[in-house]
């Protein structure tokens, strides 16, 4: 292997592959080093259950933030399925009733609001959609351009009241001002809390930033199902990167990076090194600091705050709410125990190091939108996948004993799910070739071990605004594109870059543009 390349990319996740595709297409010699035996990072599909022909999106599972611009420019053959149903949320006070938001039937949605006693919130719900659409159309086109300043971004939005409500004040103020129903407030709030451990009332505005990114994807905020699973997205990125000439080396664990561009890595049992004109770090900034030997004692490690449970069922479960077909309830985002009061209570309980009494959960059924992830036999038999994403389950819960925490979290998640079902979900689990139930749980500690995500933080650290502060430096291409590290040859290209987070390719695109602009 050549020992010198124009670009060395540390980490073969989807952002690293995106950067590799752009830079190799621009004529640069590119080497991607990936410690696992496959690329994709969190954006992979896997046969999670022995002897069962089902390929689940094991970690990340939906797509919203991947710009159509990147898909078009790279020539990616990716199919995304739009879900008809936005969400279903049983009322915890009476799980025999719930709120079904049907994007295809406004009158049915209105009737559902009325049924849970939230008729007064219908107009506010509709206006929120209009306002988020305005924010998305104003801000999302900037994510693949040099960062605007705060003043420039505000001018793009062109609505000071809207800007102040979503950017300057805690999310909880918006929720309480616009909505009166606790359940409706919770459904809206969850987009600010997914993977983020905070209160909607916190003045750090962490929830606001998370909410913004969950609401502006491609100008609509829609979260779509990748046909073929998340691995299909990675496969396309790998294809175009290799086709452009990028070299990808798996089984290569990077052990250190020097400021002169030297990257040391372990390949099998051999210690190797390569020099890059630029080094693009598709790892969390915390991990990069360790590779550079620059992590000062006492530096606070990121902390993720979610648990993910994958299940394979012989059919969808029946609901306590007999008026809603399971295919509709599970056809969008199924919220469980996510009133605003419950979300805030869960945050307070988890802050003390306790698993919340009722884990707030969101459920997605990939196979309803995309049966191709299952074998024809499983499809014919009526089998379905479920992905459960539990909120407010921070990494601190796993630190003393992850094995025990995993078992406790699994029991808590299943109990939360069963609280709204007419039958125990455990009774519907298929079994693998060894007779074990088809259920897989991933705690934050599991994510750190499998994906090198510090603290299991799916965002690589706190999310940042999609703009620069007015007084922030903009002297270099890396600063303007939000990928600077303080070392001119070393750039961020992953979720830890500004405008990072989610399966978007934005970090990879922007690092590549910074390199090309700097050249």
C-alpha positions in Angstrom: 0.0 0.0 0.0 1.1 3.5 -0.7 2.3 5.2 2.5 1.2 8.7 1.4 -2.3 9.9 0.2 -3.9 13.2 -0.4 -6.6 12.3 2.1 -6.7 9.7 4.9 -10.2 9.2 6.4 -10.4 7.7 9.9 -13.6 5.8 10.1 -15.7 4.2 7.4 -19.1 5.3 8.6 -21.5 6.9 6.1 -20.0 10.4 6.5 -16.5 9.0 5.9 -17.7 7.3 2.7 -19.5 10.5 1.6 -16.3 12.5 2.0 -14.3 9.7 0.2 -16.7 9.7 -2.8 -16.5 13.5 -3.2 -12.8 13.8 -2.9 -11.9 10.8 -5.0 -14.2 12.1 -7.7 -12.3 15.4 -7.5 -9.1 13.5 -8.3 -7.6 13.1 -4.8 -6.0 9.9 -3.7 -8.1 8.8 -0.8 -7.6 6.0 1.8 -10.4 5.1 4.3 -9.4 3.2 7.4 -12.1 1.3 9.2 -11.5 -0.7 12.4 -14.5 -3.1 11.8 -14.6 -5.8 9.1 -17.2 -3.8 7.2 -18.0 -0.2 6.6 -21.1 1.8 7.6 -20.7 2.5 11.3 -24.2 2.9 12.7 -25.8 2.9 9.3 -25.8 -0.9 8.7 -28.2 -3.8 8.3 -27.6 -7.0 10.1 -29.0 -10.5 10.5 -29.4 -10.0 14.2 -31.0 -13.4 15.0 -29.3 -16.7 14.2 -30.8 -18.6 11.4 -33.6 -16.1 10.8 -33.6 -14.4 7.3 -34.3 -10.9 8.4 -31.9 -8.0 8.0 -32.6 -5.3 10.5 -31.4 -1.7 10.5 -29.5 -2.5 13.7 -28.7 1.0 14.9 -29.9 4.0 12.9 -33.1 3.2 11.1 -34.8 6.3 9.4 -33.6 9.0 7.0 -34.6 12.6 7.0 -31.4 14.7 6.9 -29.7 13.2 3.9 -29.9 16.1 1.4 -31.4 15.3 -2.0 -28.4 17.3 -3.3 -25.9 14.7 -2.0 -28.0 11.9 -3.5 -28.1 13.6 -6.8 -24.4 14.8 -6.9 -23.1 11.4 -6.0 -25.6 9.5 -8.2 -26.8 7.4 -5.3 -29.5 4.8 -6.1 -31.4 5.1 -2.8 -35.2 4.6 -2.4 -36.9 6.1 0.6 -40.5 5.2 1.5 -42.8 8.0 2.9 -45.0 6.8 5.7 -48.7 7.7 5.5 -49.2 7.8 9.3 -47.2 10.4 11.2 -47.8 9.0 14.7 -50.0 7.2 17.1 -50.0 7.9 20.9 -52.1 6.0 23.4 -53.4 8.1 26.3 -51.6 6.7 29.4 -54.6 7.6 31.5 -56.8 5.5 29.3 -54.8 3.3 26.8 -58.1 2.3 25.2 -58.0 5.6 23.4 -55.2 7.5 21.6 -54.2 10.1 19.1 -53.7 9.0 15.5 -52.1 11.5 13.2 -53.0 10.5 9.7 -51.1 12.5 7.0 -53.5 11.1 4.4 -56.7 12.1 6.2 -57.0 15.5 7.9 -60.6 14.8 9.0 -59.6 11.5 10.7 -56.8 13.3 12.5 -59.2 16.1 13.6 -61.6 13.4 15.0 -58.7 11.8 16.8 -57.7 15.0 18.5 -61.3 15.5 19.6 -61.5 11.9 20.9 -58.7 12.5 23.4 -60.1 15.9 24.5 -57.6 17.9 22.5 -59.9 19.7 20.1 -58.5 23.0 21.2 -55.0 22.1 20.0 -55.9 21.2 16.4 -55.3 24.6 14.9 -52.1 25.0 16.9 -50.9 21.6 15.6 -51.6 22.6 12.0 -49.9 26.0 12.5 -46.8 24.3 13.9 -46.5 22.3 10.7 -46.7 25.5 8.7 -44.1 27.2 10.8 -41.7 24.2 10.8 -42.0 24.0 7.0 -41.0 27.7 6.9 -37.9 27.0 9.1 -37.0 24.0 7.0 -37.2 25.8 3.7 -35.2 28.7 5.0 -32.4 26.8 6.8 -32.0 23.3 5.3 -30.6 24.6 2.0 -27.7 26.1 4.0 -26.4 22.8 5.4 -24.4 22.0 2.3 -23.0 25.5 2.1 -20.5 27.5 4.2 -22.1 28.3 7.5 -24.2 31.4 7.7 -23.8 33.7 10.7 -26.5 33.9 13.3 -27.6 37.2 11.8 -27.6 35.8 8.3 -29.6 32.8 9.4 -32.1 35.0 11.2 -32.5 37.1 8.0 -33.1 33.9 6.0 -35.9 32.9 8.3 -37.3 36.4 7.9 -39.7 36.0 10.9 -38.3 37.4 14.2 -41.1 36.0 16.3 -40.6 32.5 14.9 -36.8 32.8 15.3 -37.1 33.8 18.9 -39.6 31.1 19.7 -37.5 28.2 18.4 -33.9 29.5 18.6 -33.7 31.9 21.5 -36.1 30.5 24.2 -36.4 27.0 25.8 -38.6 24.6 23.8 -40.9 24.2 26.8 -42.1 27.8 26.4 -43.3 27.0 22.9 -45.0 23.8 24.0 -46.9 25.5 26.8 -47.8 28.6 24.7 -49.1 26.7 21.7 -50.7 23.6 23.3 -52.9 22.9 26.3 -53.1 19.1 26.1 -50.3 17.2 28.0 -50.3 14.3 25.5 -50.0 16.7 22.5 -47.3 18.6 24.1 -45.4 15.3 24.7 -45.8 14.2 21.1 -44.2 17.5 19.9 -41.5 17.5 22.6 -40.1 14.1 21.7 -38.3 15.5 18.6 -36.2 17.6 21.0 -35.3 14.7 23.3 -34.3 11.8 21.0 -30.8 10.9 22.1 -30.5 14.1 24.1 -30.6 14.0 27.9 -32.2 17.3 28.9 -35.4 19.0 30.0 -37.4 21.0 27.5 -37.2 23.8 30.0 -33.4 23.9 30.2 -31.9 27.2 29.2 -28.9 25.4 27.5 -31.4 25.0 24.6 -30.0 21.5 23.9 -33.6 20.3 23.3 -34.1 23.2 20.8 -31.1 22.2 18.7 -32.2 18.6 18.6 -35.8 19.6 17.8 -34.6 21.8 14.9 -32.6 19.1 13.2 -35.5 16.7 13.6 -37.8 19.1 12.0 -36.1 20.6 8.9 -34.8 17.6 6.9 -35.0 18.4 3.2 -37.3 21.3 4.0 -40.2 19.0 5.2 -38.9 17.2 8.3 -40.3 13.9 7.0 -38.5 10.8 8.3 -38.5 8.1 5.7 -37.8 4.4 5.6 -34.8 3.3 3.5 -35.8 0.5 1.2 -33.5 -2.5 1.8 -32.6 -1.2 5.3 -30.0 1.3 6.4 -27.4 -1.0 4.9 -28.7 -0.2 1.5 -27.7 3.5 2.1 -24.2 2.5 3.1 -23.8 0.1 0.2 -24.5 2.8 -2.2 -22.0 5.2 -0.6 -19.4 2.5 -0.6 -20.1 1.7 -4.3 -19.7 5.3 -5.4 -16.6 5.9 -3.3 -14.9 2.8 -4.7 -16.0 3.6 -8.2 -14.5 7.1 -7.9 -11.2 5.5 -6.9 -11.2 5.6 -3.1 -9.3 2.8 -1.3 -11.1 1.3 1.7 -9.2 -0.8 4.2 -11.3 -2.6 6.8 -9.8 -4.3 9.9 -7.6 -1.2 10.3 -7.9 0.3 13.8 -6.3 3.7 14.1 -4.2 4.0 17.2 -2.8 7.5 16.8 -2.6 10.7 14.7 0.2 13.1 14.5 -0.1 16.8 13.5 2.1 16.2 10.4 -0.7 13.9 9.0 0.8 10.6 10.1 -1.9 8.1 10.9 -0.9 4.9 12.8 -3.1 1.9 12.6 -3.2 -1.8 13.5 -4.0 -4.2 10.6 -4.4 -7.7 11.9 -1.3 -7.9 14.2 0.8 -5.5 12.2 1.5 -1.9 13.1 1.3 0.3 10.0 1.3 4.0 9.3 0.3 6.3 6.4 0.6 10.0 5.8 -2.2 12.2 4.6 -2.1 15.7 3.2 -5.3 16.0 5.1 -6.7 13.7 7.8 -10.5 13.6 8.0 -11.8 12.3 11.4 -15.0 10.4 11.1 -15.0 9.8 14.8 -16.3 11.7 17.8 -14.2 14.7 18.8 -13.6 13.0 22.1 -12.1 10.0 20.3 -10.1 12.3 18.1 -8.6 14.0 21.1 -7.5 10.7 22.4 -5.8 9.7 19.1 -4.0 13.1 19.1 -3.0 12.7 22.7 -4.7 16.0 23.5 -7.4 15.1 26.0 -6.8 17.0 29.2 -7.5 15.3 32.5 -11.0 16.0 33.7 -12.4 16.5 30.3 -16.1 15.6 30.4 -17.0 12.5 28.3 -20.1 12.7 26.1 -23.1 10.9 27.4 -25.8 9.3 25.3 -29.3 8.8 26.7 -31.1 6.1 24.7 -31.7 2.4 24.6 -32.6 0.5 21.4 -34.5 -2.7 21.3 -35.0 -4.7 18.1 -37.7 -7.3 17.9 -39.0 -9.8 15.4 -42.7 -10.8 15.8 -44.9 -13.4 14.2 -47.5 -10.6 13.8 -48.3 -7.1 15.0 -49.8 -7.0 18.5 -53.3 -6.1 19.3 -53.9 -2.7 21.0 -56.0 -1.8 24.0 -57.4 0.9 21.6 -59.6 -1.3 19.5 -60.6 1.6 17.2 -57.1 1.9 15.7 -55.8 -1.0 13.4 -52.3 -2.1 14.4 -51.2 -1.4 10.8 -52.1 2.2 11.3 -50.7 2.5 14.9 -47.4 1.0 13.9 -47.3 2.6 10.5 -45.7 5.7 11.8 -44.1 6.6 15.0 -45.8 4.9 17.9 -45.3 7.0 21.1 -45.6 5.2 24.5 -45.8 7.0 27.8 -44.6 10.2 26.2 -46.9 12.9 27.6 -44.8 16.0 28.5 -45.4 15.3 32.2 -44.1 11.7 31.8 -41.0 12.9 29.8 -40.1 15.4 32.4 -40.6 12.9 35.2 -38.4 10.3 33.4 -35.7 12.9 33.0 -35.7 13.8 36.7 -35.7 10.1 37.7 -32.8 9.2 35.3 -30.8 12.3 36.5 -30.6 10.6 39.9 -29.2 7.4 38.3 -32.4 5.4 38.3 -34.2 3.8 35.4 -37.4 5.7 35.0 -40.5 4.1 36.5 -42.1 4.3 33.0 -39.6 4.4 30.1 -40.8 6.8 27.4 -40.5 4.9 24.1 -41.0 5.4 20.4 -41.6 2.4 18.1 -41.0 2.0 14.4 -42.1 -0.9 12.2 -39.7 -1.0 9.2 -41.3 -4.0 7.6 -44.7 -2.4 7.1 -43.1 0.1 4.7 -40.4 -2.2 3.4 -41.1 -6.0 3.6 -37.9 -6.6 1.5 -35.9 -6.8 4.7 -37.7 -10.1 5.4 -37.6 -13.3 3.5 -40.6 -14.2 1.4 -41.5 -16.9 3.9 -41.5 -14.5 6.8 -43.6 -12.0 4.8 -46.1 -14.7 3.8 -46.3 -15.7 7.5 -47.1 -12.1 8.6 -43.9 -11.5 10.5 -43.0 -7.9 11.4 -40.0 -6.1 12.9 -40.3 -3.6 15.7 -37.6 -1.1 16.7 -38.1 0.4 20.1 -36.2 3.6 21.0 -36.2 4.4 24.7 -35.6 8.0 25.8 -34.0 9.3 29.0 -31.9 6.2 29.7 -28.4 7.9 30.1 -25.1 6.1 30.0 -24.7 6.6 33.7 -27.2 3.8 34.2 -24.8 1.3 32.6 -21.5 2.2 34.1 -21.4 0.0 37.2 -22.8 -3.1 35.5 -23.9 -3.0 31.9 -25.1 -6.6 31.9 -27.5 -6.0 34.8 -28.5 -2.6 33.3 -29.2 -4.3 30.0 -31.6 -6.8 31.5 -33.3 -4.1 33.7 -33.7 -1.8 30.7 -35.1 -4.6 28.5 -37.7 -5.5 31.2 -38.6 -1.8 31.6 -39.0 -1.2 27.9 -41.2 -4.3 27.5 -43.3 -3.3 30.5 -43.8 0.2 29.0 -44.8 -1.4 25.6 -47.1 -3.9 27.2 -48.9 -1.1 29.1 -50.7 -0.1 25.9 -51.1 -3.6 24.3 -54.0 -6.1 24.6 -51.5 -9.0 24.8 -47.9 -9.4 26.0 -45.5 -8.7 23.2 -43.3 -11.5 24.6 -45.9 -14.0 23.4 -45.5 -12.8 19.8 -41.7 -13.1 19.6 -40.3 -15.4 17.0 -37.4 -17.7 18.0 -34.1 -18.0 16.3 -32.3 -21.2 15.2 -31.2 -21.8 18.8 -34.6 -21.4 20.3 -34.0 -18.0 21.7 -36.6 -15.2 21.5 -35.8 -12.7 18.7 -35.1 -9.7 20.8 -31.9 -7.6 20.8 -31.1 -4.7 23.1 -28.4 -2.1 22.7 -27.5 0.1 25.6 -25.2 3.2 25.5 -22.4 1.0 26.7 -23.0 -1.5 23.9 -22.9 1.3 21.4 -19.6 2.5 22.7 -18.1 -0.9 22.4 -19.5 -1.7 19.0 -19.3 1.7 17.3 -16.7 3.6 19.3 -19.4 6.2 20.3 -18.1 7.7 23.6 -20.8 7.3 26.2 -23.0 5.8 23.5 -23.7 9.4 22.3 -25.3 9.0 18.9 -24.5 12.6 18.1 -20.8 12.4 19.0 -21.4 15.2 21.6 -23.8 18.1 22.0 -25.5 19.2 18.8 -24.6 22.7 17.5 -26.7 25.3 15.7 -26.5 25.3 11.9 -25.0 28.7 11.9 -21.9 30.5 13.3 -22.1 33.1 16.0 -21.5 36.5 14.6 -18.1 36.9 16.2 -16.9 33.3 15.5 -13.7 33.0 13.3 -14.3 32.4 9.6 -10.7 32.8 8.4 -10.2 29.3 7.1 -12.3 27.0 4.8 -12.6 24.5 7.7 -14.1 27.2 10.0 -16.5 28.4 7.3 -17.7 24.8 6.7 -17.9 23.9 10.4 -15.3 21.1 10.3 -12.3 22.8 12.0 -10.3 21.1 14.8 -7.6 23.7 15.6 -5.1 21.8 13.4 -5.1 22.8 9.7 -4.4 19.3 8.4 -7.0 17.6 10.5 -10.7 18.1 9.9 -13.9 16.6 11.4 -16.1 14.8 8.9 -18.6 13.0 11.1 -21.5 13.7 13.4 -19.2 15.9 15.6 -18.9 18.5 12.9 -21.1 21.5 13.1 -24.4 20.5 11.4 -23.6 16.9 12.3 -25.9 14.2 13.7 -28.2 11.7 12.1 -27.6 9.8 8.8 -27.1 12.8 6.6 -23.7 12.7 4.9 -23.5 16.5 5.7 -20.4 16.2 7.8 -18.6 14.2 5.1 -19.8 16.6 2.3 -18.7 19.7 4.2 -15.3 18.3 5.1 -14.7 17.4 1.5 -15.8 20.9 0.4 -13.4 22.5 3.0 -10.5 20.5 1.6 -11.3 21.4 -2.0 -11.8 25.1 -1.1 -8.6 25.2 0.9 -6.7 23.7 -2.1 
